[in-house]
Amino acid sequence: MNNVTRPTKIHIWIPDYESAMGGIQVFSRFFIRALGECLPEAEFSVLSKNDNSFPVLPLPAGRNRFTCAGWWPRAIRTPAFACRLLAHTLRHRPDLVLTTHVNFSPVASWAKRLAGVPYVAVAHGVDVWGARTGWLRKALRHADFVLAVSQFTRQRIIEGLKLPAHQVGLLPNTVDAEKFTPAPKPRYLLKRFGLKPEQPVILTIARLASEERYKGYDQILRALPAIRRELPDVRYIVGGRGPDHARIKALANELGLAKNVTFAGYVPDHELCDFYNLCDVFAMPSKQEGFGIVFLEALACGKPVLAGNQDGSVDALLGGEVGVLVDPDNVRTIGDSLSAILLKRHPLTVLQQPGQLRARAIETYGFGQFRNQLAAHLSRLGVSVHPLVCAALPAS
């Protein structure tokens, strides 16, 4: 890395900081926070594609700059932001570029060619698994390092892009253990949705769009009639909005589930923990999930989780140690598993131990572990990490 032992300028390229609430956005905020602790003396420039003002949420303490492009019309925002990234990099010549979305890596590749600036790209899941365009594949191969959020994604990158294993590291998602905590079912949500405290609730939170159907909410709807035979008052709450809403609502009506399904719409960030505490099981049997930060959030609230067994969800649930992994295409298995969880007869006994579920999630994926893993990767790249963080790293 140009023999740089302590970079004074770090550029971080992100899709959003607070203009959206998806998994990549949450990851980006944790990533920036961790960088601030690892490199407290660095000068940070955060460049956001979709934010249109300086964020309310705090940036790392110290010297930092925040630049956004969200005020550009959406039709021209992508090329405008790409030009901004390249111009900013060539002008300020950072010691390292870090991008939390692989789609920005081609610009980083050009900056490296023109100015020798090294770059690291974070890969989450479907954003890179199916990377068929030559410019994106070439940019990832040209990166100094690629960070994958799960073993599943890492292996897909190594095999699909023919990258050497040493060029692809692991940096799993993390969870805010102070924000997501166990609590009784919130009264205001019970009242809002006409629920009784003892009524069994299944929860999914996802964007409702055709490209997001892999998250498995259709399969849960199809499994619900069988669940209802054992638990007549079961309620399935679908949190999220998007263009697929009308279709899945029609599917629920077609299956005769109008009284058992609630479409909650957009879930604001300040209610998210309450939604997890409202449910008795969080279910998202996906088959293209890069990791699934929602699983960690539910576990931190002490809730049982059901996920698919064909993607990065396996990492989040520790291979099935802290949650139920099912074939996401098998509606019967999904239904049987959800019924067993709700009736507290599933053989995975940890599902009935909310304190243990929370403890395992935080022990494995807490912010301290996230920061330390990032610090270890930075150290291997030749970046000098703060001594107190270095002291927390395991011996290599």
Summary of the structure (lengths in Angstrom):
residues: 396
radius of gyration: 21.7
end to end distance: 20.6
largest distance: 66.2
contacts: 1383
relative contact order: 0.12
helix: 46%
strand: 15%
